[in-house]
Amino acid sequence: MTEIDLWLVPLLMALLVGVLCPVTGTLLVTQRRVLQANLISHAVLPGVAVAVAFGLDPAIGGVLSGLLGSLLAERLQRGQSAGQEAVINTVLAGFLGLGVLLIPLLNLRLDLEGLLFGDLLIVDWSDLTRVLVAAAAMGLLLLTRYRQLVFLGVDPEGAQASGLPVRSLQLMQALVTSMVIVSAMAAVGVILVIGLLCAPVLPGLRRVGSLRAAMVQSACMGLAVSAIGFLLAVPLNLPPGPLIGVVCMALLCLPRLKFAM
């Protein structure tokens, strides 16, 4: 890797993730499925560990494991009139615990801190390629299912009653969400990615009139958040991933501070 790549690739990675995660998060927030994304972000760990143990691409293992965690939670929630959030959180904890246990059991050498919190400064072109593949998958989903996704976000009961294939649509969305989260691991880790999925979406959500406008606005906001976090981290000699997470929290606090003043 050349000296230019040492700075260019991490910056491109931060910017791409800063756009892709909020676009994905807009779908999740409008459908009230953010907790599922949090589950997926933790459920990727066992798949990554198993993939590394068998010499496979960790991204493939992570996507499959994240999707499996989502499907298991969906299955266990059926027939539950209450406590659905408790089911999701329990599955989340179980998959995360399994992933941590598999590392010593399989005698793996994994940078657990980098996996959980990301390390933008060591990403390479292969990490960037994964983000582009995830972005292509998200673009394909939006091009082919946009109207259905809008319907599902506005009126989920009506979408079910109208014969819309809700479960298939949610499965496709869970798969794409898993791809986005796994591709963002190198930048912000599986723990902090939830901040980029949510924070850029919330500030102006009530002021937009369509899902498309909400996605554009959140993407611009996420781009700014990632750029600020990365550009602050370099001169301060701090890890960019956690700093981006802090900037996400600050983004939500700014309107309240302005109102208080």
Secondary structure by P-SEA (a helix, b strand, c coil): cccccccaaaaaaaaaaaaaaaaaaaaaaaacaaaaaaaaaaaaaaaaaaaaaacccaaaaaaaaaaaaaaaaaaaacccccaaaaaaaaaaaaaaaaaaaaaaaaccccccccccccccccccaaaaaaaaaaaaaaaaaaaccaaaaaaaaacaaaaaaaccaaaaaaaaaaaaaaaaaaaaccccccccccccccccccccccccccaaaaaaaaaaaaaaaaaaaaaaaaaacccaaaaaaaaaaaaaaaaaaaaac
